[in-house]
């Protein structure tokens, strides 16, 4: 082989070497790029998985929060609060874990699944408690309705009883009718002039009433002057009317037997009586049983 052929061969080998080196560098660069690309894609995938896992932890925490407000059992609320704290602690740890820490992320996924199972057990208990509470609520509502019905009936019967008692009481009250007030002179004659009268004669009839109490009855009379002041004597006293003690002008005891009975009472005129309108109010057993207005002339 002459020198020229040798030189050609050397150049050929050099070119082949360069080409081979370029191929090796290209293949190596492609492999490195591919590895980096795969690492980037894996990092992105783990980052998305970490974000998704964080959302699942957040959702589970909100579920615990919601169930705490839907139960009225303090012990169960305490357990729910404890489990929610675990979820929040793991959620916080997940925020600090690198996306490339596949092992810990997988461990957190398993713990999340465990916490979900615990939540499902609590949901069963909550549903059971809610069903029981609803049953008790319905039973309590029925009892309340029955109580209200019984109370309403008792109130109605009590009202009817009071009304009946009131009617009986009103029916048994005495009634004064045909009331007359006449000025009387010293000769026992009626007088129209007040300055000639020495007495006021009050006459009335106690009506027949078979439902009234028989026996001794005290009749009270209040004589009212034109200025609505009451005529009284030093020996006048008080009697009870509408839960108050009020003064009377004169009184008289009668023996009442349920039959019609006439009553006459006298007022001795010992004071100055001005002309004008007067009124006589008659009471018995704490009731106003009659009233008569009259006029005294000068």
C-alpha positions in Angstrom: 0.0 0.0 0.0 1.6 3.3 -1.0 1.7 6.4 1.1 -1.3 8.0 -0.7 -3.6 5.1 0.1 -2.5 5.1 3.7 -3.2 8.8 4.0 -6.7 8.2 2.5 -7.3 5.5 5.0 -6.2 7.7 7.9 -8.6 10.4 6.8 -11.4 8.0 6.4 -10.9 6.6 10.0 -10.7 10.1 11.3 -14.0 11.0 9.6 -15.6 7.8 10.9 -14.2 8.6 14.4 -15.6 12.1 14.3 -19.0 10.8 13.0 -19.0 8.1 15.8 -18.1 10.7 18.4 -20.9 12.9 17.1 -23.3 10.0 17.3 -22.2 9.1 20.8 -22.6 12.7 22.0 -26.0 13.0 20.3 -27.2 9.7 21.7 -25.9 10.7 25.2 -27.5 14.2 24.9 -30.8 12.7 23.8 -30.7 10.2 26.7 -30.0 13.0 29.2 -32.8 15.2 27.7 -35.1 12.2 27.9 -34.2 11.6 31.5 -34.7 15.2 32.4 -38.0 15.2 30.5 -39.2 12.2 32.4 -38.1 13.7 35.7 -40.0 16.9 34.9 -43.1 15.0 33.9 -42.9 12.9 37.1 -42.4 16.0 39.2 -45.4 17.6 37.6 -47.5 14.4 38.1 -46.5 14.2 41.8 -47.2 17.9 42.2 -50.7 17.5 40.8 -51.2 14.4 42.9 -50.0 16.3 46.0 -52.4 19.1 45.2 -55.3 16.6 44.7 -54.4 14.9 47.9 -54.4 18.3 49.7 -57.9 19.0 48.3 -59.1 15.6 49.6 -57.7 16.4 53.1 -59.5 19.8 53.0 -62.8 18.2 51.9 -62.6 15.6 54.7 -61.8 18.4 57.3 -64.9 20.3 56.1 -67.0 17.1 56.4 -65.9 16.7 60.0 -66.7 20.4 60.7 -70.2 20.0 59.2 -71.0 16.9 61.1 -70.0 18.6 64.4 -72.9 21.0 63.9 -75.4 18.3 63.0 -75.2 16.3 66.2 -76.1 17.1 69.7 -74.0 14.5 71.4 -71.1 16.0 73.3 -69.0 12.8 73.4 -69.4 12.3 69.6 -68.5 16.0 69.0 -65.3 15.5 71.0 -64.3 12.5 68.9 -65.1 14.3 65.6 -63.0 17.3 66.8 -60.1 14.9 67.6 -60.3 13.3 64.1 -60.5 16.7 62.4 -57.4 17.8 64.2 -55.6 14.7 62.8 -56.7 15.6 59.3 -55.6 19.2 59.7 -52.2 18.0 61.1 -51.6 15.7 58.1 -52.8 18.4 55.7 -50.2 20.8 57.1 -47.5 18.1 56.8 -48.5 17.5 53.2 -47.9 21.2 52.5 -44.3 20.9 53.6 -43.5 17.6 51.8 -41.7 17.9 48.6 -43.5 16.6 45.5 -40.6 14.2 44.9 -41.0 12.5 48.2 -43.1 9.8 46.7 -42.9 7.5 49.7 -44.3 10.0 52.2 -47.0 11.1 49.8 -48.1 7.5 49.4 -48.1 7.1 53.2 -50.3 10.2 53.5 -52.7 8.7 50.9 -53.0 5.6 53.0 -53.6 7.6 56.2 -56.3 9.6 54.3 -58.0 6.4 53.4 -57.9 5.3 57.0 -59.4 8.6 58.2 -62.2 8.2 55.6 -63.0 4.8 57.0 -63.2 6.3 60.5 -65.4 9.0 59.1 -67.8 6.5 57.5 -68.1 4.8 61.0 -69.0 8.2 62.5 -71.5 8.9 59.7 -73.3 5.6 60.6 -73.4 6.6 64.3 -74.6 10.1 63.4 -77.3 8.7 61.1 -78.4 6.3 63.9 -78.5 9.1 66.5 -80.4 11.4 64.1 -82.9 8.7 63.4 -83.3 8.1 67.1 -83.6 11.8 67.8 -86.2 12.1 65.1 -88.1 9.3 66.6 -87.9 10.9 70.1 -88.8 14.2 68.6 -92.0 12.7 67.0 -92.8 11.0 70.3 -92.3 14.2 72.2 -94.4 16.1 69.7 -97.2 13.5 70.2 -96.9 13.8 74.0 -96.9 17.6 73.7 -100.0 17.6 71.5 -101.8 15.3 74.0 -100.7 17.5 76.9 -101.9 20.6 75.1 -105.2 18.9 74.3 -105.6 17.8 77.9 -104.6 21.3 79.1 -107.0 22.9 76.7 -109.8 20.6 77.8 -109.0 21.2 81.5 -108.9 25.0 80.8 -112.3 24.8 79.0 -113.8 22.7 81.8 -112.4 25.2 84.4 -113.8 28.1 82.4 -117.2 26.4 82.2 -117.0 25.7 85.9 -116.2 29.3 86.6 -119.0 30.5 84.4 -121.4 28.1 86.0 -120.3 29.2 89.5 -120.6 32.8 88.4 -124.2 32.1 87.1 -125.0 30.3 90.3 -123.6 33.1 92.3 -125.5 35.7 90.2 -128.7 33.7 90.5 -128.3 33.5 94.3 -127.7 37.2 94.7 -130.4 39.2 96.5 -132.2 41.9 94.5 -133.7 45.1 95.9 -136.6 46.5 93.9 -139.3 49.2 94.2 -136.8 51.5 96.0 -138.2 54.7 97.4 -136.7 57.5 99.4 -139.1 59.9 101.0 -138.5 62.9 103.4 -140.6 62.6 106.6 -141.7 65.4 108.9 -141.8 65.2 112.7 -145.5 64.2 112.4 -144.6 61.2 110.2 -145.9 62.7 107.0 -144.2 62.8 103.7 -142.7 66.2 102.8 -141.4 67.5 99.5 -139.4 70.2 101.3 -136.1 69.2 102.8 -136.1 72.0 105.4 -139.3 70.5 107.0 -138.0 66.9 107.1 -136.5 65.2 110.1 -135.9 61.8 108.5 -135.4 60.1 105.2 -137.5 56.9 104.9 -136.0 54.3 102.6 -138.3 51.5 101.5 -137.6 48.6 99.2 -138.5 45.0 98.6 -136.1 42.1 98.6 -137.2 39.9 95.7 -138.1 36.2 96.0 -135.0 34.0 95.4 -135.1 30.3 96.2 -131.4 29.9 95.3 -130.2 32.6 97.8 -128.9 31.7 101.2 -131.5 31.9 103.8 -131.0 33.2 107.3 -129.7 36.4 108.8 -128.6 38.9 106.1 -127.1 42.4 106.8 -128.2 45.2 104.5 -125.9 48.2 104.1 -127.0 51.5 102.6 -124.8 54.3 101.4 -126.6 57.7 101.0 -124.6 59.9 98.6 -124.9 63.7 98.6 -124.9 65.9 95.5 -121.1 66.3 95.9 -120.7 62.5 96.0 -119.8 62.7 99.7 -121.4 60.0 101.9 -123.7 60.7 104.8 -122.4 59.1 108.0 -123.0 59.0 111.7 -120.4 58.7 114.4 -121.3 55.0 114.7 -121.1 54.3 111.0 -118.6 51.7 110.0 -117.1 49.8 107.0 -118.0 46.8 104.9 -116.2 44.9 102.2 -117.1 45.6 98.5 -115.0 44.5 95.6 -112.0 43.7 97.9 -112.1 47.1 99.5 -113.5 48.4 102.8 -115.9 51.2 102.2 -118.1 53.2 104.6 -121.8 52.8 105.0 -124.5 55.3 106.1 -126.7 52.8 107.9 -127.3 49.1 108.1 -130.0 46.6 109.2 -130.1 42.9 109.8 -133.0 40.9 108.4 -134.0 37.2 108.5 -134.4 36.2 104.9 -136.3 33.0 104.0 -136.1 33.1 100.3 -139.5 34.8 99.9 -140.3 38.4 99.0 -139.6 40.7 101.9 -140.3 44.4 102.5 -137.6 46.5 104.3 -137.9 49.9 105.8 -134.9 52.0 107.0 -134.7 55.5 108.5 -132.0 58.2 108.4 -132.3 60.8 111.1 -131.5 64.2 109.5 -129.0 65.8 112.0 -126.9 67.7 109.5 -127.6 70.3 106.9 -128.8 68.7 103.6 -128.5 71.0 100.6 -131.1 70.7 97.8 -130.1 68.6 94.8 -129.7 65.1 93.5 -129.0 62.3 96.0 -128.5 58.6 95.6 -129.1 55.5 97.7 -126.9 52.4 97.1 -128.0 49.2 98.7 -125.6 46.3 99.4 -125.9 42.7 100.7 -123.3 39.9 100.8 -120.7 42.1 99.2 -122.9 42.9 96.2 -124.7 46.0 95.0 -128.3 44.8 95.0 -130.1 48.1 94.2 -129.7 51.8 93.5 -132.1 54.7 93.6 -131.6 58.4 92.7 -133.8 61.0 94.2 -134.0 64.8 94.5 -134.4 66.8 97.7 -136.1 70.2 97.1 -135.6 73.3 99.2 
